[in-house]
């Protein structure tokens, strides 16, 4: 649809269109500037290939087909491979051959290390994580999507956990999908709101934090050298396949070592690992290696 793409260029915002089969048909010049892909490279490709972390996505953009209007908060994938936060507003147009128009509102670029963002979010119910007030343009988006790039709420969000325990103050760490470490501080404001600060650690600080915790846990829980290596990479947010490639072992072997070290640490899932970055070990964890 070259004519349609040229017409979309007139719009002053990034816009793309995909069909009912999930194939990109229109990609305007503002999208080219935003993501670095050329129109020719993108047209005809699956729309979900534009999502930065498809392995972490719990839903597909093709779910928008048939919806009159819908809003999405996610990270799009730049040609360089870097994620780019955005809020998408989608409309389905046409009946016989429906297509979905996507208007893209870019969010601030990836937070530089050493910076912090402050926001007020909802703590409970269907609006869990919705940003009510913020120091940036993500108001109305979900904090875990707009800030961290997750499709679903952080499994062990320290702020939500503190609220469930009746505590007003919270602190913890979260590892983003790209491996960056974010320290999360929270202060509950009333029954269902909390003021949250995300502090993006400097690379050197995050490196020392991860290394220090890995070495301490390896000694305390008598981890093998291979388990220590796997733990180090898991804490950096690496996928099992990536860990296997780096250590020259199969993903199945990585999963075996992951299962062993989680048992020694007293954890049920790797999703609990970020708790260890601030020394927050589970009650069941101990030197006896219990699971």
Secondary structure, 3 states (H helix, E strand, C coil): CHHHHHHHCCCCCEEEEEECCCEEEEECHHHHHHHCCCHHHHCCCEHHHHECCHHHCCCCHHHHCCCCCEEEEEEEECCCCCEEEEEEEEEEECCCCCEEEEEEEECCCCCCCCCEEEEEEECCHHHCCEEEEECCCCCCCEHHHHCCCCCCCCCCCHHHHHHHCCCCEEEEEEECCCCCEEEEEEEECCCCEEEEEEEECCHHHHHHHHHHHHHHHHHHCCCCHHHHHHHHHHHCCCCHHHHHHHHCCCHHHHHHHHHHHHHHHCCCCHHHHHHHHHCCCCCCCCCCCCC
